[in-house]
């Protein structure tokens, strides 16, 4: 009995030691910056602390518009990313054609292109007088003006370039856990392709879909490069708004408060994902 207890104690100590580096990184690069930003956002400039900065931000019509604008772009990005990633991953998983093979190779390409280069290349294509305009003029003799640059639509399309490959890879890893026998069993009982998708495939990978959606939401919520280069001037995403408060206006309290707001919104989505996973595990064991 004593030997068993000593073995358990050693395993517990080993587990704690293995967790310490990750916990140290989490505390240094997540917890401390968030706490520091929160304290800075409460500073009133006279040595005291108050919520005046948050009240000022949340009652500012421009900031309210920016928050709605940001959340709208993020939600559209998440929905379209998951839709296209699901279609691509299902096709790549269950198709053995040459097209599927080459698409599977090409889908990785955006992960190896630096973000700034990709954004500038995309801007040269979609701007009025850019690549699309020249191609349309050569084909039809008419100058097609996409009207996509400096619009929310342009930002969403660029976000899809960055997020679809990542989400597709996540979903494919989950789809490979579904055996072909399960699909064949569904066909044997008369299920059509859409029935197989909604009754077999999606229920098996729903947790991975939640995970991909959460990652896409959080990464897009704090995005800066794409909205800074391709966004509008009248209304801005929160990442650009934060940059202006910090670098242009040098209002560090408002910048810190904005960062806390971005973190809070992202934390709500993260907490929702954890709750869904917890309830799913609980229902599994009950």
SERO-4910 file (N, C-alpha, C, O; in steps of 0.05 Angstrom, whole numbers):
BEGIN
 pado doro    nc1    nc2    nc3   cac1   cac2   cac3    cc1    cc2    cc3    oc1    oc2    oc3
  Unk    A     17    -24      0      0      0      0     17     25      0     12     44    -15
  Unk    A     38     25     17     56     48     19     71     52     -8     74     75    -17
  Unk    A     79     30    -21     93     32    -47     74     45    -68     82     61    -84
  Unk    A     48     37    -66     28     47    -85     25     77    -81     23     93   -100
  Unk    A     23     86    -56     19    114    -49     43    130    -58     40    152    -68
  Unk    A     68    119    -54     92    133    -62     92    136    -93    101    157   -103
  Unk    A     83    115   -107     83    116   -136     63    137   -146     69    152   -164
  Unk    A     40    139   -132     20    159   -140     30    187   -134     26    205   -150
  Unk    A     44    190   -111     56    216   -104     77    225   -125     77    248   -133
  Unk    A     93    206   -134    114    213   -154    100    221   -180    109    240   -194
  Unk    A     79    207   -188     65    214   -212     52    241   -210     52    257   -230
  Unk    A     41    247   -187     29    274   -183     49    296   -185     45    316   -198
  Unk    A     73    292   -172     94    312   -173    104    315   -202    109    337   -211
  Unk    A    107    293   -216    116    294   -244     95    309   -261    103    325   -278
  Unk    A     70    304   -256     49    318   -271     50    348   -266     47    364   -285
  Unk    A     54    356   -241     56    384   -234     80    397   -247     79    420   -257
  Unk    A    103    383   -247    127    393   -259    124    397   -289    134    417   -301
  Unk    A    109    379   -302    104    382   -330     86    405   -337     87    417   -358
  Unk    A     68    411   -318     49    433   -322     61    460   -317     52    480   -327
  Unk    A     82    462   -300     93    487   -292    102    505   -315     96    529   -314
  Unk    A    117    495   -335    125    513   -357    101    526   -371    101    550   -377
  Unk    A     80    510   -376     57    520   -389     43    541   -372     34    562   -381
  Unk    A     41    535   -346     29    554   -327     45    580   -325     33    602   -324
  Unk    A     71    578   -326     88    602   -324     84    619   -349     82    644   -347
  Unk    A     83    606   -373     78    621   -397     51    635   -396     48    658   -404
  Unk    A     31    620   -387      4    631   -385      3    655   -366    -10    675   -372
  Unk    A     16    653   -343     16    675   -324     32    700   -335     23    722   -331
  Unk    A     54    695   -348     71    717   -358     60    731   -382     62    755   -384
  Unk    A     49    716   -401     41    727   -426     11    731   -430      2    742   -450
  Unk    A     -5    721   -411    -34    725   -412    -45    738   -387    -56    760   -389
  Unk    A    -41    725   -364    -53    736   -340    -42    763   -332    -57    781   -326
  Unk    A    -15    765   -332     -3    790   -323    -10    814   -342    -17    835   -332
  Unk    A     -8    810   -369    -15    833   -386    -44    841   -383    -51    865   -384
  Unk    A    -62    821   -379    -91    828   -376    -95    844   -350   -109    864   -349
  Unk    A    -82    834   -328    -85    848   -302    -73    876   -304    -84    895   -294
  Unk    A    -49    878   -317    -36    904   -319    -53    923   -336    -56    947   -329
  Unk    A    -65    914   -358    -82    931   -374   -107    939   -358   -116    962   -361
  Unk    A   -118    921   -342   -142    928   -327   -135    950   -306   -151    968   -303
  Unk    A   -113    947   -293   -104    968   -273   -100    995   -287   -108   1015   -277
  Unk    A    -86    994   -310    -81   1019   -325   -107   1032   -334   -110   1056   -334
  Unk    A   -127   1015   -342   -152   1026   -352   -168   1040   -330   -185   1057   -335
  Unk    A   -163   1032   -305   -177   1044   -282   -164   1069   -272   -176   1084   -256
  Unk    A   -140   1075   -281   -125   1099   -272   -139   1124   -281   -147   1127   -304
  Unk    A   -142   1143   -262   -156   1168   -269   -136   1191   -274   -144   1214   -278
  Unk    A   -109   1184   -274    -89   1205   -279    -81   1221   -255    -62   1237   -257
  Unk    A    -95   1218   -233    -89   1233   -209    -81   1215   -186    -82   1222   -163
  Unk    A    -73   1190   -193    -65   1172   -172    -87   1155   -161    -83   1137   -144
  Unk    A   -112   1159   -171   -135   1144   -162   -145   1124   -183   -133   1122   -205
  Unk    A   -166   1111   -177   -177   1091   -195   -207   1095   -197   -221   1101   -177
  Unk    A   -217   1092   -221   -246   1094   -226   -254   1080   -252   -236   1072   -267
  Unk    A   -280   1078   -256   -290   1066   -281   -298   1087   -302   -313   1081   -320
  Unk    A   -287   1112   -298   -295   1133   -316   -286   1127   -345   -300   1135   -364
  Unk    A   -263   1114   -348   -254   1108   -376   -273   1089   -390   -279   1093   -413
  Unk    A   -282   1069   -375   -302   1050   -387   -328   1064   -393   -340   1059   -414
  Unk    A   -337   1081   -375   -362   1096   -380   -360   1113   -404   -378   1115   -421
  Unk    A   -337   1127   -406   -332   1145   -429   -331   1129   -455   -342   1138   -476
  Unk    A   -318   1106   -455   -317   1089   -479   -344   1078   -487   -352   1081   -510
  Unk    A   -357   1066   -468   -382   1052   -475   -405   1071   -480   -426   1063   -491
  Unk    A   -402   1097   -474   -423   1116   -481   -415   1133   -505   -430   1150   -514
  Unk    A   -392   1127   -516   -382   1141   -540   -396   1127   -565   -393   1103   -569
  Unk    A   -410   1143   -580   -425   1132   -603   -406   1120   -623   -412   1099   -636
  Unk    A   -382   1131   -627   -362   1120   -646   -352   1093   -637   -350   1074   -653
  Unk    A   -347   1090   -611   -338   1064   -600   -360   1044   -602   -355   1021   -609
  Unk    A   -384   1052   -596   -407   1033   -599   -410   1023   -627   -415    999   -632
  Unk    A   -407   1042   -647   -408   1034   -675   -386   1015   -682   -389    995   -696
  Unk    A   -362   1021   -671   -338   1003   -677   -342    975   -665   -335    956   -678
  Unk    A   -354    974   -642   -359    948   -629   -379    932   -646   -375    908   -652
  Unk    A   -401    945   -654   -421    931   -671   -408    922   -698   -413    900   -707
  Unk    A   -393    940   -709   -379    935   -735   -360    911   -732   -360    893   -749
  Unk    A   -345    910   -711   -326    889   -706   -340    862   -702   -333    842   -714
  Unk    A   -360    862   -685   -374    837   -679   -388    827   -704   -389    802   -709
  Unk    A   -399    845   -720   -412    837   -745   -392    823   -764   -398    801   -775
  Unk    A   -369    835   -768   -349    823   -785   -339    796   -774   -335    777   -789
  Unk    A   -336    795   -748   -326    770   -736   -347    748   -739   -339    725   -746
  Unk    A   -372    753   -735   -393    733   -737   -395    723   -766   -398    699   -771
  Unk    A   -394    742   -785   -395    734   -814   -371    717   -821   -373    697   -835
  Unk    A   -348    725   -810   -323    710   -816   -325    681   -804   -318    662   -818
  Unk    A   -335    679   -780   -337    653   -767   -357    635   -783   -351    612   -789
  Unk    A   -380    646   -789   -401    630   -803   -391    621   -830   -394    597   -837
  Unk    A   -380    639   -846   -370    631   -873   -346    613   -872   -344    594   -888
  Unk    A   -329    617   -853   -305    600   -850   -314    571   -844   -304    552   -856
  Unk    A   -331    568   -824   -340    541   -817   -355    528   -840   -352    504   -845
  Unk    A   -371    543   -854   -386    532   -877   -367    521   -899   -370    498   -907
  Unk    A   -349    539   -908   -330    530   -929   -311    509   -919   -304    490   -934
  Unk    A   -302    511   -894   -284    491   -884   -297    464   -881   -285    443   -887
  Unk    A   -323    464   -874   -337    438   -872   -341    426   -899   -336    401   -902
  Unk    A   -348    442   -919   -351    431   -946   -324    420   -956   -324    398   -967
  Unk    A   -303    435   -953   -277    427   -962   -267    402   -948   -257    383   -961
  Unk    A   -270    402   -922   -259    379   -906   -274    353   -912   -262    332   -915
  Unk    A   -300    355   -916   -316    331   -922   -308    321   -950   -305    297   -955
  Unk    A   -305    340   -969   -297    332   -996   -269    319   -996   -265    298  -1009
  Unk    A   -250    331   -982   -223    320   -982   -222    293   -967   -205    276   -974
  Unk    A   -239    290   -947   -238    265   -931   -250    241   -946   -239    219   -945
  Unk    A   -272    246   -960   -286    224   -972   -283    221  -1002   -295    203  -1015
  Unk    A   -267    239  -1014   -263    237  -1043   -235    227  -1048   -216    234  -1034
  Unk    A   -232    209  -1067   -206    198  -1075   -197    208  -1102   -179    195  -1114
  Unk    A   -209    229  -1112   -203    239  -1139   -176    254  -1139   -166    262  -1117
  Unk    A   -166    259  -1162   -141    275  -1165   -146    304  -1157   -128    317  -1145
  Unk    A   -170    314  -1163   -176    341  -1155   -175    345  -1124   -164    364  -1114
  Unk    A   -185    325  -1110   -184    326  -1081   -155    325  -1071   -148    339  -1052
  Unk    A   -138    309  -1084   -110    308  -1077    -96    335  -1080    -82    343  -1062
  Unk    A   -100    348  -1103    -87    373  -1107    -99    396  -1091    -84    414  -1081
  Unk    A   -125    395  -1086   -137    415  -1069   -126    412  -1040   -121    432  -1027
  Unk    A   -122    387  -1032   -110    383  -1005    -83    394  -1003    -75    402   -981
  Unk    A    -67    395  -1025    -41    407  -1024    -42    437  -1025    -28    451  -1010
  Unk    A    -60    448  -1042    -62    477  -1046    -73    490  -1021    -66    513  -1015
  Unk    A    -91    476  -1006   -104    488   -983    -84    497   -962    -90    514   -945
  Unk    A    -60    485   -962    -40    492   -943    -24    518   -950    -10    529   -934
  Unk    A    -27    526   -975    -11    549   -985    -14    574   -969      6    587   -962
  Unk    A    -38    583   -962    -41    608   -946    -26    607   -920    -19    629   -909
  Unk    A    -21    584   -908     -7    582   -883     23    590   -885     36    596   -865
  Unk    A     33    590   -910     62    595   -914     66    623   -927     89    630   -934
  Unk    A     45    638   -930     47    665   -942     45    686   -919     25    686   -905
  Unk    A     65    703   -915     64    723   -894     39    740   -897     31    747   -919
  Unk    A     27    747   -874      1    761   -875      2    787   -890    -16    793   -905
  Unk    A     22    804   -885     24    830   -898     26    827   -928     13    842   -943
  Unk    A     42    808   -937     45    803   -966     18    794   -978     11    803  -1000
  Unk    A      4    776   -964    -22    767   -974    -42    790   -976    -57    791   -996
  Unk    A    -42    807   -956    -61    829   -956    -55    848   -979    -74    857   -993
  Unk    A    -30    855   -983    -23    874  -1005    -29    861  -1032    -38    875  -1050
  Unk    A    -24    836  -1035    -30    822  -1060    -60    822  -1066    -68    827  -1088
  Unk    A    -75    817  -1045   -104    817  -1048   -115    845  -1054   -133    848  -1071
  Unk    A   -103    865  -1042   -111    893  -1048   -106    900  -1077   -122    914  -1089
  Unk    A    -83    891  -1088    -77    897  -1116    -96    883  -1135    -99    892  -1158
  Unk    A   -110    862  -1126   -129    848  -1143   -156    861  -1142   -169    864  -1162
  Unk    A   -166    867  -1117   -194    876  -1114   -198    906  -1116   -221    915  -1117
  Unk    A   -177    922  -1116   -181    951  -1117   -191    959  -1144   -187    945  -1164
  Unk    A   -205    981  -1145   -215    991  -1171   -191    998  -1189   -173   1013  -1181
  Unk    A   -190    986  -1212   -168    989  -1230   -146    968  -1226   -125    969  -1238
  Unk    A   -152    949  -1208   -133    928  -1202   -136    904  -1221   -144    906  -1244
  Unk    A   -128    881  -1210   -128    856  -1227   -155    849  -1238   -157    842  -1262
  Unk    A   -176    850  -1221   -202    843  -1231   -212    862  -1253   -225    853  -1272
  Unk    A   -206    887  -1250   -214    907  -1270   -200    902  -1296   -213    903  -1317
  Unk    A   -174    896  -1295   -159    892  -1320   -168    866  -1334   -170    865  -1359
  Unk    A   -173    845  -1318   -182    820  -1330   -210    823  -1343   -214    814  -1366
  Unk    A   -228    837  -1330   -255    841  -1341   -253    858  -1366   -269    853  -1385
  Unk    A   -235    878  -1367   -233    895  -1391   -222    878  -1414   -231    882  -1437
  Unk    A   -203    860  -1409   -192    844  -1430   -213    824  -1441   -213    818  -1465
  Unk    A   -231    815  -1424   -251    795  -1433   -275    808  -1445   -285    799  -1466
  Unk    A   -286    828  -1432   -312    839  -1441   -310    867  -1453   -329    877  -1465
  Unk    A   -287    880  -1450   -284    908  -1460   -296    928  -1441   -295    952  -1447
  Unk    A   -307    919  -1418   -319    937  -1398   -302    937  -1373   -290    916  -1365
  Unk    A   -300    960  -1360   -284    962  -1336   -302    956  -1312   -319    971  -1304
  Unk    A   -297    933  -1300   -311    924  -1276   -298    935  -1252   -274    931  -1248
  Unk    A   -313    949  -1235   -302    961  -1210   -313    945  -1186   -336    947  -1180
  Unk    A   -296    929  -1174   -305    911  -1152   -317    926  -1128   -335    915  -1115
  Unk    A   -307    950  -1122   -316    965  -1098   -314    948  -1073   -332    948  -1056
  Unk    A   -291    934  -1070   -287    917  -1047   -267    928  -1027   -268    922  -1003
  Unk    A   -248    943  -1037   -227    954  -1020   -239    975  -1001   -255    991  -1009
  Unk    A   -230    974   -976   -240    992   -955   -269    988   -950   -284   1007   -945
  Unk    A   -278    963   -950   -305    956   -943   -304    932   -924   -284    918   -922
  Unk    A   -326    927   -910   -328    904   -892   -327    878   -908   -317    858   -898
  Unk    A   -338    878   -932   -338    854   -949   -309    846   -956   -303    822   -955
  Unk    A   -293    866   -963   -265    860   -969   -250    848   -945   -234    829   -948
  Unk    A   -255    859   -921   -242    849   -897   -251    820   -892   -234    803   -886
  Unk    A   -276    814   -895   -286    787   -891   -274    767   -910   -266    745   -903
  Unk    A   -272    775   -936   -260    757   -956   -231    752   -949   -221    729   -951
  Unk    A   -216    772   -940   -188    768   -932   -186    751   -908   -168    734   -906
  Unk    A   -205    754   -889   -205    737   -865   -209    708   -873   -198    690   -860
  Unk    A   -226    703   -893   -230    676   -902   -205    663   -912   -200    639   -908
  Unk    A   -189    679   -926   -163    669   -937   -146    658   -914   -133    637   -917
  Unk    A   -145    672   -892   -128    665   -869   -140    641   -853   -126    624   -843
  Unk    A   -167    641   -850   -179    622   -831   -189    596   -843   -189    576   -828
  Unk    A   -197    596   -868   -207    571   -880   -187    548   -879   -194    526   -871
  Unk    A   -162    552   -886   -142    530   -885   -140    519   -857   -139    494   -853
  Unk    A   -138    536   -837   -135    528   -809   -159    511   -800   -157    490   -789
  Unk    A   -183    522   -806   -208    508   -797   -211    481   -813   -220    462   -801
  Unk    A   -203    481   -838   -205    457   -854   -187    435   -843   -195    412   -841
  Unk    A   -163    442   -835   -145    422   -824   -155    411   -797   -153    387   -792
  Unk    A   -167    428   -781   -179    419   -756   -201    399   -761   -203    378   -748
  Unk    A   -219    407   -779   -242    389   -784   -234    363   -797   -245    342   -792
  Unk    A   -213    364   -815   -204    340   -827   -192    320   -807   -196    296   -809
  Unk    A   -178    331   -787   -167    313   -766   -189    299   -751   -186    276   -743
  Unk    A   -212    312   -748   -235    299   -735   -249    280   -753   -259    259   -745
  Unk    A   -251    287   -779   -265    270   -798   -250    243   -802   -263    223   -808
  Unk    A   -224    243   -799   -209    218   -803   -215    198   -780   -207    175   -782
  Unk    A   -228    207   -759   -236    189   -738   -262    174   -744   -269    154   -731
  Unk    A   -275    183   -765   -300    170   -774   -291    148   -794   -280    155   -815
  Unk    A   -297    124   -789   -289    102   -806   -308    100   -830   -331    109   -829
  Unk    A   -298     89   -852   -314     85   -876   -337     65   -870   -357     66   -883
  Unk    A   -333     47   -851   -353     28   -844   -379     42   -833   -401     34   -839
  Unk    A   -374     64   -818   -397     79   -808   -413     91   -831   -438     91   -831
  Unk    A   -399    102   -851   -412    114   -874   -427     92   -890   -450     96   -898
  Unk    A   -414     70   -894   -426     48   -908   -451     37   -894   -470     29   -906
  Unk    A   -450     37   -867   -473     28   -852   -496     47   -856   -519     38   -857
  Unk    A   -491     72   -857   -512     92   -862   -525     88   -889   -549     90   -892
  Unk    A   -508     82   -909   -519     78   -936   -535     52   -936   -555     50   -951
  Unk    A   -527     32   -921   -541      6   -921   -569      9   -910   -587     -6   -918
  Unk    A   -574     28   -892   -601     31   -881   -616     52   -896   -638     61   -888
  Unk    A   -605     61   -919   -621     79   -937   -616    108   -934   -631    124   -944
  Unk    A   -595    116   -919   -590    144   -915   -578    156   -940   -560    144   -953
  Unk    A   -587    180   -948   -576    195   -970   -552    211   -960   -546    212   -936
  Unk    A   -538    224   -979   -513    238   -972   -518    260   -951   -502    262   -932
  Unk    A   -539    275   -955   -545    296   -936   -552    285   -908   -545    296   -888
  Unk    A   -567    262   -909   -574    249   -883   -548    240   -869   -546    242   -845
  Unk    A   -530    229   -884   -504    220   -873   -489    243   -861   -477    241   -840
  Unk    A   -490    266   -875   -476    289   -866   -487    299   -839   -472    305   -821
  Unk    A   -513    301   -838   -526    314   -814   -531    294   -791   -533    302   -768
  Unk    A   -532    268   -797   -538    248   -777   -514    232   -767   -514    221   -745
  Unk    A   -492    232   -784   -469    216   -776   -444    235   -774   -431    235   -754
  Unk    A   -439    250   -795   -414    265   -796   -413    288   -776   -395    289   -759
  Unk    A   -433    306   -779   -432    330   -762   -434    323   -732   -420    335   -716
  Unk    A   -452    304   -723   -452    297   -695   -425    287   -684   -418    291   -661
  Unk    A   -409    274   -702   -383    264   -693   -362    286   -691   -344    284   -675
  Unk    A   -365    307   -706   -344    328   -707   -354    354   -695   -341    375   -698
  Unk    A   -377    354   -682   -388    379   -672   -370    394   -652   -368    418   -652
  Unk    A   -356    378   -635   -338    391   -616   -315    405   -630   -306    426   -622
  Unk    A   -305    393   -652   -283    405   -667   -294    430   -682   -279    449   -685
  Unk    A   -319    429   -690   -331    453   -703   -332    476   -683   -326    499   -689
  Unk    A   -341    470   -658   -341    490   -637   -313    501   -632   -309    525   -629
  Unk    A   -293    483   -632   -266    492   -627   -256    510   -649   -244    531   -644
  Unk    A   -261    502   -674   -252    519   -697   -266    546   -696   -253    566   -701
  Unk    A   -292    546   -691   -307    571   -690   -296    590   -668   -294    614   -671
  Unk    A   -289    578   -645   -278    594   -623   -251    606   -630   -246    630   -625
  Unk    A   -233    590   -642   -207    600   -650   -210    623   -671   -196    643   -670
  Unk    A   -227    619   -691   -231    639   -712   -243    664   -700   -234    686   -707
  Unk    A   -262    662   -682   -274    685   -669   -253    701   -654   -251    725   -658
  Unk    A   -237    688   -637   -218    702   -620   -196    715   -638   -188    738   -633
  Unk    A   -186    700   -658   -164    712   -675   -174    735   -691   -160    754   -696
  Unk    A   -199    734   -701   -210    756   -717   -218    779   -699   -216    802   -708
  Unk    A   -226    774   -675   -234    795   -657   -211    815   -652   -215    839   -650
  Unk    A   -187    804   -649   -164    821   -644   -147    827   -668   -124    836   -665
  Unk    A   -158    822   -692   -142    826   -717   -135    855   -720   -149    873   -713
  Unk    A   -111    859   -732   -102    887   -737    -93    892   -766   -102    911   -778
  Unk    A    -76    874   -777    -64    879   -803    -85    883   -825    -85    903   -839
  Unk    A   -104    864   -827   -124    865   -848   -142    889   -845   -145    904   -865
  Unk    A   -154    894   -822   -172    918   -820   -157    944   -822   -168    964   -831
  Unk    A   -131    944   -814   -116    969   -815   -110    977   -844   -112   1000   -852
  Unk    A   -103    957   -861    -96    962   -889   -121    963   -907   -120    977   -927
  Unk    A   -142    948   -900   -164    946   -918   -190    958   -907   -211    958   -921
  Unk    A   -189    968   -883   -214    977   -870   -222   1005   -878   -208   1019   -893
  Unk    A   -245   1014   -868   -255   1040   -874   -244   1061   -855   -231   1054   -835
  Unk    A   -249   1086   -861   -240   1108   -843   -262   1116   -824   -257   1124   -801
  Unk    A   -287   1115   -833   -309   1125   -817   -314   1106   -793   -320   1115   -771
  Unk    A   -312   1080   -798   -316   1061   -777   -293   1041   -777   -283   1034   -798
  Unk    A   -284   1032   -753   -260   1016   -751   -265    992   -734   -282    992   -716
  Unk    A   -250    971   -739   -250    948   -721   -235    955   -696   -219    973   -696
  Unk    A   -241    941   -674   -230    948   -648   -200    947   -647   -187    962   -633
  Unk    A   -187    929   -663   -158    927   -663   -146    953   -674   -126    962   -663
  Unk    A   -158    964   -694   -148    990   -706   -154   1013   -687   -138   1030   -683
  Unk    A   -178   1012   -675   -186   1032   -655   -166   1033   -632   -158   1054   -622
  Unk    A   -159   1009   -622   -139   1006   -601   -112   1018   -609   -100   1032   -593
  Unk    A   -103   1012   -633    -78   1022   -643    -78   1053   -643    -58   1066   -636
  Unk    A    -99   1065   -652   -101   1094   -654   -100   1107   -626    -87   1127   -622
  Unk    A   -115   1095   -608   -115   1106   -580    -88   1104   -568    -80   1122   -553
  Unk    A    -73   1083   -574    -47   1079   -562    -25   1095   -576     -9   1109   -562
  Unk    A    -24   1094   -602     -1   1106   -617     -6   1134   -627     12   1151   -627
  Unk    A    -31   1140   -635    -37   1166   -647    -44   1186   -625    -32   1207   -622
  Unk    A    -65   1178   -609    -74   1197   -588    -59   1194   -562    -60   1211   -545
  Unk    A    -44   1171   -559    -29   1165   -535    -45   1167   -509    -36   1177   -488
  Unk    A    -70   1158   -512    -88   1157   -489    -87   1128   -478   -102   1111   -487
  Unk    A    -68   1123   -460    -62   1096   -452    -85   1083   -435    -89   1059   -436
  Unk    A   -100   1100   -421   -122   1089   -405   -144   1078   -424   -155   1057   -419
  Unk    A   -151   1094   -444   -171   1085   -463   -161   1061   -479   -177   1042   -485
  Unk    A   -136   1061   -487   -125   1038   -501   -126   1013   -484   -133    991   -493
  Unk    A   -119   1016   -458   -120    993   -440   -148    983   -436   -154    959   -435
  Unk    A   -167   1002   -434   -195    995   -431   -206    980   -455   -221    961   -453
  Unk    A   -198    989   -479   -206    976   -504   -195    947   -505   -209    929   -513
  Unk    A   -170    944   -496   -158    917   -496   -173    899   -477   -177    875   -483
  Unk    A   -181    910   -454   -197    894   -435   -224    886   -447   -233    864   -443
  Unk    A   -236    905   -461   -262    899   -473   -260    877   -494   -276    859   -495
  Unk    A   -239    879   -511   -234    858   -531   -229    831   -517   -240    810   -526
  Unk    A   -214    831   -496   -208    806   -481   -234    796   -468   -238    771   -468
  Unk    A   -251    813   -458   -276    805   -445   -294    792   -465   -306    771   -459
  Unk    A   -297    804   -489   -314    792   -509   -304    765   -518   -319    746   -520
  Unk    A   -278    763   -522   -266    737   -529   -269    717   -507   -273    693   -512
  Unk    A   -266    726   -482   -269    707   -459   -297    696   -457   -300    673   -449
  Unk    A   -317    712   -464   -345    702   -464   -348    679   -483   -360    658   -476
  Unk    A   -336    682   -507   -338    660   -527   -322    636   -517   -331    613   -520
  Unk    A   -298    641   -506   -282    619   -495   -296    604   -473   -296    580   -472
  Unk    A   -309    619   -455   -324    607   -433   -348    591   -444   -355    570   -433
  Unk    A   -361    601   -465   -383    587   -477   -374    560   -489   -388    540   -486
  Unk    A   -351    561   -501   -340    536   -512   -334    516   -490   -340    492   -493
  Unk    A   -321    525   -468   -315    507   -446   -341    495   -434   -341    472   -426
  Unk    A   -361    512   -431   -387    503   -420   -399    481   -438   -409    461   -428
  Unk    A   -398    486   -465   -409    466   -483   -394    440   -481   -406    418   -480
  Unk    A   -367    441   -479   -352    417   -477   -357    403   -450   -359    378   -449
  Unk    A   -360    418   -429   -366    406   -402   -393    393   -402   -395    370   -392
  Unk    A   -413    406   -413   -440    394   -414   -440    369   -432   -454    349   -426
  Unk    A   -424    369   -454   -422    346   -471   -410    322   -457   -419    300   -459
  Unk    A   -388    327   -442   -375    306   -427   -393    296   -405   -394    272   -400
  Unk    A   -407    314   -393   -425    306   -371   -448    288   -381   -455    269   -368
  Unk    A   -459    295   -404   -480    279   -416   -470    252   -425   -484    232   -425
  Unk    A   -444    251   -433   -432    226   -442   -430    206   -419   -435    182   -423
  Unk    A   -422    216   -396   -417    198   -373   -442    193   -356   -442    175   -339
  Unk    A   -463    209   -362   -488    205   -346   -505    183   -357   -526    177   -346
***
